[in-house]
Amino acid sequence: MASAELDRERAYVEKLYERLDELRTDAHKQLQRVHSQDVGGNHQSRSERDAFARVFEDRIAQLNEVDERLAFGRLESDADADADRDADPDDDTPFRYIGRIGLRDENLKPILLDWRVPQAGPFYQATAATPMGIRSRRHLLSKGRRIVKIEDEIFDSEGLTDDEASQLQGEGALMASLTTERTGRMHDIVATIQAEQDRIIRSDLAGVLVVQGGPGTGKTAVALHRAAYLLYSHRDRLKSSGVLVVGPSRAFLQYIEAVLPSLGETGVVLASVGQLYPGVDAITEDEPEVAVVKGETAMASLIERAIRSRQRVPAEPQQLDVNGEPLTLEPHVIANAIARANEKRKPYNEARVSFVKTALNDLTRALAAQLRSHGNTVDEDDYGMLREDLRSAYDVKVALNTAWIPLSPQKLLQDLYARPQWLAELTPTWSPAKRALLRRDRDAPFTVSDIPLLDEAAEHLGEHNERSAALDRENKQQRKRDIENAENAIRNMDVEGLVHAEDLADNFAELASRGTTAERAAADRTWTYGHIVVDEAQELSPMQWRLLRRRGPMRSFTIVGDIAQASAAASASSWREAVLPLVGRAKLGDGWRLEELTVNYRTPTQIADAAQQMAEEHGLPVTRSTSVRQSEWPIVTVRASGAGDDVLAQAVLDAVTADREIDSRGTIGVIATPAALDSVFSALAQALPGETGLGAVGLTRQVAVMTPQEAKGLEFDSVVIVDRTAILEGSTRGASALYVSMTRPTQRLTIVERGSSL
Ligand SMILES: Nc1ncnc2c1ncn2[C@@H]1O[C@H](COP(=O)(O)OP(=O)(O)OP(=O)(O)O)[C@@H](O)[C@H]1O
């Protein structure tokens, strides 16, 4: 019986693959048709052809992506429930197959449902207690294109206990997925999404949704699947406005970058918090106490004051030389020009244009009056020439620049940090020690905590020059033209419904090096996204939240994180506090919604319990979660034979070697404080050359050496913690750092302690 069923499923899935192959052949044919078009020397036709070619190439790539595990589920409707429904007369089967994309046969009858459509919902949500009109759910486990196993759940609610009613769904498929070796890259979980996760994935697009969950509860996986779900369900809106996914580090982005493409979504902007200001890619972290100061909202008003203070009315009249003609610049001329320019409340650099205009007009009148008083004839027609003389006169330039200096965000921040006297004038209530925290050289690289400050400054400064404002306007018009051209081209090619105008316009832009929606969004500081996903959100400072609020004024956010894992010094200690800069005080009560995830899919029970116990002992606000499995290895603790770095590094090498003896193919994360990193890395790299990598590089190697900060959000088959005590005591949030470190393994944990000094 079981084998007959397996054969039956194999036959069905083979049919699906045949259809997939047909679609791929069609796309290839369309591509050939496009390529064989005779477009002669006409540049526009050529670029239109190339843009179409890309659409079909992308389609082929998307069909290739879903080849693996194309179909993974089947729902059988309950006959009684079916009779009650408005059953489709053509629908002669009680079965619905669920897969990575939707497929229809040549008669347009659905043969595979995209996992994101509402009809696929029961595959993830139905339980014996709430079967949602479903009689049974079947998981199809496959290897390549072949179904190797089927697993059934029959929803028969009679005789259920509460415990049974809340069991995991597709347990066999889930366990198979959870125990596979890790590769340094995250995979999608479409086939085994659990009910509590699915509810979050399908939650409404509007509003601020916060997802709290302990380590390994699938927050990242859920956030990414939610992005894919929203892009599918709200394509029109999100395709043009874009979706931004923010993660803590580049290593993390590298870890997650394959998930969305494998779900068929490529146009999402992924950025680390250090990459949120276009043109600057910050990787350096400030010392914790510096990051705290830079993260406070007080920095916003400091920046505003700093900018305002760059408008200066001279105390005394100034003597100017205008092409040999002496001219007195009275302070009231500057004061008046400043006041007039500020009336319109434009950003600083834009208002400066009016300031210069008013000041030059006043000076022109003064110069004309002076020339007349010397007996010259000056009439209205000469004013233009006089204004030009003034504009180009060196003294005038210096005087106007001193009164209202043109500023870029970078220059403002560099000045603020490098000129202690100026900072002191701006911060009379700060202690000298606090001011000293901001002090640094002008040419020091910007840090991750500087990014929101640059953005804040840019907000007040506006466009640095008129050219970039004009360029911005031109870009917007060009986009409109691209879309119109794409719509015409789609009509001409007779592929309406097959090709989206936005996609084609993206290709026009890309081919003309103007950038796709995602590229333009990433490069444009003033871009506003349709939805923003923030991962490891507990780390964000108020200033970082302010930046994100500007990127998402529609307030459509998915925020995932774990307050107990907050290790950044500037991070919040509750979600209420964290979302305050995003939703504002008035909306703090009802402007956001909170969901919780409670099942740990990553870490085996014995490791998760030890980590939770340690965290609770140190007063962290832990969300208790239940691990879905045990592993056979107990936690190993070893003590180095001495206190020196060399001895410690040797003990780590021994631990790694012992672990590789258990499993020679798995990934190992070696987590150490920044101080111990180098010695540990050199010992490992020397013993295991080519197999060991530092930081993000480690994700492509078997052994990855990194700090707890870098390990955030990542996972490994096995983890070796180096000098547990140093991690715990190394920073104000040491317990969080240790909690993060202890919850990275999927199988084994070794803790190496430093030995005592003799
Ligand atoms: N429903 C699921 N089916 C299969 N695997 C899952 C499922 N949910 C989560 N996982 C796996 O569990 C692991 C942990 O998930 P994820 O990294 O999303 O957790 P997290 O809550 O973001 O963890 P952390 O807070 O520690 O970063 C990943 O390997 C993920 O693929």
The ligand as a Gaussian input file, in Angstrom:
#p B3LYP/6-31G(d) Opt

LIG

0 1
 N       10.219000      25.237000      10.067000
 C       11.494000      24.953000       9.892000
 N       11.863000      23.919000       9.122000
 C       13.174000      23.602000       8.940000
 N       14.176000      24.278000       9.486000
 C       13.859000      25.327000      10.257000
 C       12.512000      25.722000      10.504000
 N       12.520000      26.797000      11.300000
 C       13.806000      27.082000      11.544000
 N       14.605000      26.195000      10.922000
 C       16.063000      26.142000      10.956000
 O       16.481000      26.409000      12.266000
 C       17.699000      27.152000      12.252000
 C       17.547000      28.405000      13.046000
 O       16.733000      29.320000      12.340000
 P       17.043000      30.864000      12.316000
 O       18.474000      31.125000      12.066000
 O       16.033000      31.500000      11.437000
 O       16.723000      31.193000      13.855000
 P       16.783000      32.584000      14.621000
 O       15.596000      32.614000      15.490000
 O       16.966000      33.684000      13.651000
 O       18.058000      32.357000      15.496000
 P       19.029000      33.413000      16.220000
 O       18.203000      34.326000      17.051000
 O       19.858000      32.531000      17.061000
 O       19.789000      34.084000      15.150000
 C       18.015000      27.385000      10.779000
 O       18.882000      26.391000      10.319000
 C       16.676000      27.239000      10.095000
 O       16.811000      26.853000       8.763000

